[in-house]
Amino acid sequence: MVSTALASTLARRNIHYGWVVVAATFLTMLVTAGAMGAPGVLIKPLEDEFGWSTSSISSALAIRLVLFGLMGPFAAAFMNRFGLRPVIFFALTTIGLGFIGSLFMTQLWQLLLLWGVVVGFGTGLTAMVLAATVSTRWFNKQRGLVIGMLSASSATGQLVFLPLMAELTTRYGWRATIIFVCGLLMLAALIVLCLMRDRPADVNLPIYGETTITPAPQAGVGLLTLLTSPLITLKEISKTSTFWILFATFFICGLSTNGLIQTHFVTLCGDYGIVPVAAASVLAVMGIFDFFGTIGSGWLSDRFDNRWLLFWYYGLRGLSLLFLPFSHFSFYGLSIFAVFYGLDWIATVPPTVKIAADRFGPEKAGLVFGWIFAGHQLGAATAAFGAGLSRTELQSYLPAFFVAGAFCMLASILAITLKKSGLTNKGPAVAH
């Protein structure tokens, strides 16, 4: 196989194949995140062509975000049972089919089905749980840095493609953007088929940072066990205060990122006379700063108390959201917002994953983070629908931004209430 031969070649050069897996995962998350971000530039064109209201379109996006989050724990279970490559390829194919079908939609229920259910299901299989699974399976050393890199790819993908998508939409219509997204998904699927492997043992390597090869665990669990394992894990971890604090703070994380900025920022700027391409360019700047901010967060999470990192990240994000309505949406005001908010867009992920792995053990990290990430997407769905409703009913997005900023300040306080604890493999009973 291509991956086995490449692994041998890289090993002779002292390069671990785990970095190839990281690269393939990075591209997958970059592309699927771009697909997640695409509707942000398509709300106005859909309103113009079909006469749908902002709140109606936001309902489909809210469904997508909920499924995106709720699929996380089950995605971790599917990856444990079927392996990374089949699950990722299936996810990319599903997302592509959802977008291709939307080229022919004429009714609102079709938008709800395709962008809400189908795309939500597919993207849920490649959510942040994928980053947590890859980093914990392939890396012992530099795990925080890997989580930071993969988290950055997800957030950056949601933003950096937007100027091109906005330009395509402006020149050729929203369907051209959909076709562009489908092309990216096809490219990522081909690379995954060629390069992705499940575990280091598959290419006769130890986990990065270890010296002995860890054999893959025995598969063969039944379908019922596969589907109930996330629920059993949830029952166990729901008895701990650590889980509920991480769940609550990540709910607020989603409330203040995906559901609000990613979904509604372009339309918000349009309300102040800023054309879609310019607004999408601001988001792209955020994506660039986020890339460095999140990788830096991963580096910091390996070296400092992750509770205090979350305190500062949520606090600074809250201040930037409260500042935005007073920026007058000028070039300088938006530039300041883009830099400070961008650095913090998803910097909360590496410390959250690290705390989850430390408190609940690396074997459960994927499933545990899956449920925490479900909270993130429930918050995102709340903001996606709530902000759309605010614009429809109050003729303004600004109340939603004030609410999100205030909740970020609350998350900042919640983060430091976590008790300091070292790594344990004894399960959730120690994490009260």
C-alpha positions as CSV (number, residue, x, y, z in Angstrom):
1,M,0.0,0.0,0.0
2,V,1.0,3.6,-0.6
3,S,0.9,4.4,3.1
4,T,3.1,1.4,4.2
5,A,5.8,2.2,1.6
6,L,5.7,5.9,2.5
7,A,5.9,5.0,6.2
8,S,9.1,3.0,5.6
9,T,10.7,5.7,3.5
10,L,9.9,8.3,6.1
11,A,11.2,6.1,9.0
12,R,14.6,5.9,7.3
13,R,14.7,9.6,7.4
14,N,13.6,9.8,11.0
15,I,10.1,11.2,10.2
16,H,7.2,9.6,11.9
17,Y,4.2,8.6,9.7
18,G,1.9,10.3,12.3
19,W,2.8,13.6,10.7
20,V,1.4,12.4,7.3
21,V,-1.8,11.3,9.1
22,V,-1.9,14.8,10.7
23,A,-1.5,16.4,7.2
24,A,-4.4,14.3,5.8
25,T,-6.6,15.1,8.8
26,F,-5.7,18.7,8.5
27,L,-6.8,18.8,4.9
28,T,-10.0,16.9,5.7
29,M,-11.0,19.3,8.5
30,L,-10.0,22.3,6.5
31,V,-12.3,21.3,3.6
32,T,-15.2,20.2,5.7
33,A,-15.0,23.3,7.8
34,G,-15.0,25.3,4.5
35,A,-18.2,23.4,3.6
36,M,-19.6,24.4,7.1
37,G,-18.8,28.0,6.5
38,A,-20.2,28.2,3.0
39,P,-23.8,29.0,4.0
40,G,-22.5,32.1,5.7
41,V,-22.2,33.8,2.4
42,L,-25.3,32.3,0.9
43,I,-28.0,33.6,3.2
44,K,-28.7,36.7,1.3
45,P,-28.7,35.0,-2.2
46,L,-31.2,32.4,-0.9
47,E,-33.4,35.2,0.5
48,D,-33.3,37.0,-2.9
49,E,-34.0,33.9,-5.0
50,F,-36.6,32.0,-2.9
51,G,-38.0,34.7,-0.7
52,W,-37.1,32.8,2.5
53,S,-36.6,34.8,5.7
54,T,-33.4,34.9,7.7
55,S,-35.0,33.0,10.5
56,S,-36.2,30.3,8.2
57,I,-32.7,29.8,6.6
58,S,-31.2,29.9,10.1
59,S,-33.4,27.0,11.1
60,A,-31.7,24.8,8.6
61,L,-28.3,26.0,9.8
62,A,-29.3,25.4,13.4
63,I,-30.3,21.8,12.6
64,R,-27.0,21.3,10.9
65,L,-25.1,22.6,13.9
66,V,-27.0,20.4,16.3
67,L,-26.4,17.2,14.3
68,F,-22.8,18.4,13.8
69,G,-22.4,18.3,17.6
70,L,-24.6,15.3,18.5
71,M,-22.8,13.1,16.0
72,G,-19.5,13.7,17.8
73,P,-19.7,10.9,20.5
74,F,-21.1,8.4,17.9
75,A,-18.4,9.4,15.4
76,A,-15.8,8.5,18.0
77,A,-17.5,5.1,18.5
78,F,-17.6,4.6,14.7
79,M,-13.9,5.4,14.4
80,N,-13.1,2.9,17.1
81,R,-15.1,0.2,15.4
82,F,-14.6,0.8,11.7
83,G,-11.4,2.8,11.5
84,L,-10.5,6.4,10.5
85,R,-10.3,6.0,6.8
86,P,-13.8,4.4,6.1
87,V,-15.5,6.8,8.4
88,I,-13.9,9.9,7.0
89,F,-14.5,8.8,3.4
90,F,-18.1,8.1,4.1
91,A,-18.4,11.5,5.8
92,L,-16.9,13.4,2.9
93,T,-19.2,11.5,0.4
94,T,-22.3,12.3,2.5
95,I,-21.5,16.0,2.7
96,G,-20.9,16.1,-1.1
97,L,-24.2,14.4,-1.8
98,G,-26.0,16.9,0.5
99,F,-24.5,19.9,-1.4
100,I,-25.1,18.4,-4.8
101,G,-28.7,17.8,-4.0
102,S,-29.1,21.4,-2.9
103,L,-28.3,22.6,-6.5
104,F,-31.8,21.5,-7.4
105,M,-33.8,22.5,-4.4
106,T,-36.8,24.8,-4.7
107,Q,-38.6,24.4,-1.4
108,L,-37.6,25.3,2.2
109,W,-38.1,21.7,3.4
110,Q,-35.4,20.6,0.9
111,L,-33.0,23.1,2.5
112,L,-33.8,21.7,5.9
113,L,-33.2,18.2,4.8
114,L,-30.1,18.7,2.7
115,W,-28.2,21.5,4.6
116,G,-29.7,20.6,7.9
117,V,-29.9,16.8,8.2
118,V,-27.6,15.4,5.4
119,V,-24.7,17.9,5.7
120,G,-25.1,18.0,9.5
121,F,-24.7,14.3,9.7
122,G,-21.7,14.2,7.4
123,T,-19.8,17.1,9.0
124,G,-20.6,15.6,12.5
125,L,-18.4,12.6,11.6
126,T,-15.4,14.9,10.9
127,A,-15.8,17.3,13.7
128,M,-13.3,18.1,16.5
129,V,-13.6,14.6,17.7
130,L,-11.5,13.5,14.7
131,A,-8.7,15.8,15.9
132,A,-9.0,14.4,19.4
133,T,-8.9,10.8,18.1
134,V,-5.9,11.3,15.8
135,S,-3.9,13.2,18.4
136,T,-4.5,10.7,21.2
137,R,-3.9,7.6,18.9
138,W,-0.8,8.7,17.1
139,F,0.9,11.1,19.6
140,N,2.1,10.9,23.1
141,K,4.7,13.6,22.8
142,Q,3.6,17.0,21.4
143,R,-0.1,16.0,21.6
144,G,-1.2,19.5,22.6
145,L,0.6,21.0,19.5
146,V,-1.1,18.5,17.2
147,I,-4.5,19.3,18.7
148,G,-3.8,23.0,18.2
149,M,-2.8,22.4,14.5
150,L,-5.9,20.4,13.7
151,S,-8.2,22.7,15.6
152,A,-6.7,25.6,13.7
153,S,-7.5,23.8,10.4
154,S,-11.1,23.5,11.3
155,A,-11.6,27.1,12.3
156,T,-9.4,28.5,9.5
157,G,-11.3,26.4,6.9
158,Q,-14.5,28.0,8.0
159,L,-13.1,31.4,7.3
160,V,-10.3,31.5,4.7
161,F,-12.4,30.2,1.8
162,L,-15.1,32.7,2.4
163,P,-13.7,35.6,0.2
164,L,-13.4,33.2,-2.8
165,M,-16.9,31.8,-2.1
166,A,-18.3,35.4,-1.8
167,E,-16.6,36.3,-5.1
168,L,-18.0,33.2,-6.8
169,T,-21.4,33.9,-5.5
170,T,-21.3,37.6,-6.5
171,R,-20.1,36.8,-10.1
172,Y,-21.7,33.5,-10.9
173,G,-24.4,32.8,-8.3
174,W,-24.6,30.7,-5.2
175,R,-24.6,27.4,-7.1
176,A,-21.1,28.1,-8.3
177,T,-20.0,28.2,-4.7
178,I,-21.6,24.8,-4.1
179,I,-19.8,23.3,-7.0
180,F,-16.5,24.6,-5.7
181,V,-17.1,23.1,-2.3
182,C,-17.9,19.7,-3.9
183,G,-14.6,19.8,-5.8
184,L,-12.7,20.4,-2.5
185,L,-14.5,17.5,-0.9
186,M,-13.6,15.2,-3.8
187,L,-9.9,16.1,-3.5
188,A,-9.9,15.5,0.3
189,A,-11.6,12.1,-0.2
190,L,-8.9,10.9,-2.6
191,I,-6.1,11.9,-0.3
192,V,-7.8,10.2,2.6
193,L,-8.1,7.0,0.6
194,C,-4.4,7.1,-0.3
195,L,-2.7,8.2,3.0
196,M,-5.0,7.8,6.0
197,R,-4.3,4.9,8.4
198,D,-6.0,4.0,11.6
199,R,-3.2,3.5,14.1
200,P,0.6,3.5,14.2
201,A,0.6,-0.3,14.5
202,D,-0.9,-0.4,11.0
203,V,2.4,0.8,9.6
204,N,4.6,-1.1,12.2
205,L,5.4,2.0,14.2
206,P,5.1,3.0,17.9
207,I,3.0,6.0,19.0
208,Y,5.1,9.2,18.5
209,G,7.0,9.7,21.7
210,E,7.0,6.0,22.7
211,T,9.5,3.2,21.8
212,T,7.3,0.1,21.7
213,I,4.5,-0.7,19.2
214,T,1.1,-0.7,20.8
215,P,-1.1,-3.4,19.1
216,A,-4.6,-2.3,18.0
217,P,-7.4,-3.4,20.4
218,Q,-9.6,-6.2,19.3
219,A,-12.6,-5.1,17.3
220,G,-15.7,-7.2,16.8
221,V,-18.1,-5.3,19.1
222,G,-21.8,-5.7,18.1
223,L,-23.9,-3.0,16.7
224,L,-25.8,-2.5,19.9
225,T,-22.6,-2.1,21.9
226,L,-21.3,0.3,19.3
227,L,-24.4,2.5,19.5
228,T,-24.8,2.3,23.3
229,S,-21.1,2.9,24.3
230,P,-21.4,6.7,23.9
231,L,-24.5,6.7,26.1
232,I,-22.8,4.5,28.7
233,T,-19.8,6.9,28.7
234,L,-22.2,9.9,29.1
235,K,-23.9,8.2,32.1
236,E,-20.5,7.8,33.8
237,I,-19.0,11.3,33.1
238,S,-22.3,13.1,33.9
239,K,-21.7,12.3,37.5
240,T,-18.7,14.7,37.5
241,S,-18.5,18.4,37.9
242,T,-15.6,18.5,35.5
243,F,-17.7,17.3,32.6
244,W,-20.5,19.8,33.2
245,I,-18.2,22.7,33.5
246,L,-16.4,21.8,30.3
247,F,-19.8,21.2,28.6
248,A,-21.1,24.6,29.8
249,T,-18.0,26.5,28.7
250,F,-18.0,24.8,25.3
251,F,-21.7,25.6,24.9
252,I,-20.7,29.2,25.3
253,C,-17.8,28.7,22.9
254,G,-20.2,27.5,20.2
255,L,-22.6,30.3,21.0
256,S,-19.9,32.9,20.4
257,T,-18.2,31.4,17.3
258,N,-19.8,29.0,14.8
259,G,-23.4,29.9,15.4
260,L,-22.9,33.7,15.5
261,I,-19.8,34.9,13.6
262,Q,-19.5,32.2,11.1
263,T,-23.2,32.1,10.3
264,H,-24.2,35.7,10.4
265,F,-21.2,38.0,10.2
266,V,-21.4,38.6,6.4
267,T,-25.1,39.4,6.6
268,L,-24.5,41.6,9.7
269,C,-21.8,43.6,7.7
270,G,-24.3,43.9,4.8
271,D,-26.7,45.6,7.2
272,Y,-24.1,48.3,7.6
273,G,-23.3,48.7,3.9
274,I,-20.3,46.4,3.6
275,V,-20.4,44.2,0.5
276,P,-20.1,40.4,1.0
277,V,-16.6,40.1,-0.5
278,A,-15.2,42.7,1.9
279,A,-17.0,41.1,4.9
280,A,-15.8,37.7,4.0
281,S,-12.2,39.1,3.7
282,V,-12.5,40.3,7.4
283,L,-13.5,36.7,8.2
284,A,-10.4,35.4,6.3
285,V,-8.2,37.7,8.3
286,M,-9.7,36.2,11.5
287,G,-8.9,32.8,10.0
288,I,-5.3,33.7,9.5
289,F,-4.9,35.0,13.0
290,D,-6.8,32.0,14.4
291,F,-4.4,29.7,12.7
292,F,-1.5,31.1,14.7
293,G,-3.5,31.7,17.8
294,T,-4.8,28.1,18.0
295,I,-1.4,26.5,17.3
296,G,0.1,28.8,19.9
297,S,-2.7,27.7,22.3
298,G,-1.7,24.1,21.7
299,W,1.9,24.9,22.5
300,L,0.9,26.7,25.7
301,S,-1.5,23.9,26.8
302,D,1.5,21.5,27.0
303,R,3.3,23.9,29.4
304,F,0.8,25.9,31.5
305,D,-2.3,25.5,33.6
306,N,-5.1,24.9,31.1
307,R,-7.8,26.3,33.4
308,W,-6.1,29.8,33.4
309,L,-5.7,29.6,29.6
310,L,-9.4,29.1,29.3
311,F,-10.0,32.0,31.7
312,W,-8.1,34.4,29.5
313,Y,-9.4,33.0,26.2
314,Y,-13.1,33.3,27.1
315,G,-12.6,36.7,28.8
316,L,-10.8,38.3,25.8
317,R,-13.3,36.8,23.4
318,G,-16.1,38.3,25.4
319,L,-14.5,41.7,25.4
320,S,-14.0,41.6,21.6
321,L,-17.7,40.7,21.0
322,L,-18.8,43.5,23.3
323,F,-16.5,45.9,21.4
324,L,-17.9,45.0,17.9
325,P,-21.2,47.0,18.2
326,F,-19.2,50.1,19.1
327,S,-16.7,49.7,16.3
328,H,-18.9,51.6,13.9
329,F,-18.0,48.9,11.4
330,S,-15.2,51.1,10.1
331,F,-12.1,49.7,8.6
332,Y,-10.1,50.3,11.7
333,G,-12.8,49.0,14.0
334,L,-13.2,45.8,12.1
335,S,-9.5,45.3,11.8
336,I,-9.1,45.5,15.6
337,F,-11.9,43.1,16.1
338,A,-10.6,40.7,13.4
339,V,-7.1,40.5,15.1
340,F,-8.3,40.0,18.7
341,Y,-11.2,37.8,18.0
342,G,-9.3,35.8,15.4
343,L,-6.5,35.0,17.8
344,D,-9.1,33.5,20.1
345,W,-11.6,32.0,17.6
346,I,-11.0,28.4,18.6
347,A,-8.0,28.6,20.9
348,T,-10.2,27.1,23.6
349,V,-10.0,23.6,22.0
350,P,-6.5,22.5,23.0
351,P,-6.9,23.3,26.7
352,T,-10.4,21.7,26.8
353,V,-9.1,18.5,25.1
354,K,-6.1,18.4,27.4
355,I,-8.3,18.7,30.5
356,A,-10.7,16.0,29.3
357,A,-7.8,13.6,28.5
358,D,-6.1,14.4,31.9
359,R,-9.3,13.9,33.9
360,F,-10.9,10.9,32.1
361,G,-7.9,9.1,30.6
362,P,-6.7,9.0,26.9
363,E,-8.8,5.9,26.0
364,K,-12.0,7.7,26.8
365,A,-10.8,11.1,25.6
366,G,-12.5,10.8,22.1
367,L,-15.9,9.9,23.5
368,V,-15.7,12.4,26.4
369,F,-14.7,15.2,24.1
370,G,-17.5,14.1,21.7
371,W,-20.1,14.9,24.4
372,I,-18.3,18.1,25.3
373,F,-18.3,19.1,21.7
374,A,-22.0,18.3,21.5
375,G,-22.5,21.2,24.0
376,H,-20.4,23.4,21.7
377,Q,-22.7,22.8,18.7
378,L,-25.9,23.1,20.8
379,G,-24.6,26.6,21.7
380,A,-23.8,27.2,18.1
381,A,-27.3,26.2,17.0
382,T,-28.8,28.4,19.7
383,A,-26.9,31.4,18.3
384,A,-27.5,30.6,14.7
385,F,-31.3,30.5,15.2
386,G,-31.4,33.2,17.9
387,A,-29.4,35.8,15.9
388,G,-31.5,35.1,12.9
389,L,-34.6,35.6,14.9
390,S,-33.2,38.8,16.4
391,R,-32.7,40.2,12.9
392,T,-36.1,39.2,11.7
393,E,-38.0,40.4,14.8
394,L,-35.9,43.3,16.1
395,Q,-34.3,44.3,12.7
396,S,-30.9,44.1,14.3
397,Y,-28.2,41.5,15.1
398,L,-26.6,43.5,17.9
399,P,-28.6,42.1,20.8
400,A,-27.2,38.7,20.0
401,F,-23.6,40.0,20.1
402,F,-24.2,41.6,23.5
403,V,-25.6,38.3,24.9
404,A,-22.7,36.3,23.5
405,G,-20.2,38.7,25.0
406,A,-21.8,38.4,28.4
407,F,-21.9,34.7,28.3
408,C,-18.2,34.6,27.4
409,M,-17.4,36.5,30.6
410,L,-19.4,33.8,32.5
411,A,-17.4,31.0,30.8
412,S,-14.2,32.7,31.9
413,I,-15.3,32.5,35.5
414,L,-16.5,28.9,35.2
415,A,-13.1,27.8,33.8
416,I,-11.2,28.7,36.9
417,T,-13.7,26.8,39.1
418,L,-12.2,23.5,37.8
419,K,-10.1,21.7,40.3
420,K,-6.5,21.3,39.5
421,S,-5.7,17.6,38.8
422,G,-3.0,15.6,37.1
423,L,-3.3,12.9,34.6
424,T,-5.2,9.8,35.8
425,N,-6.3,6.6,34.2
426,K,-8.8,5.7,36.8
427,G,-11.8,7.1,35.0
428,P,-14.3,9.7,35.8
429,A,-14.8,8.8,39.4
430,V,-11.8,11.0,40.4
431,A,-12.9,14.0,38.5
432,H,-15.7,15.3,40.8
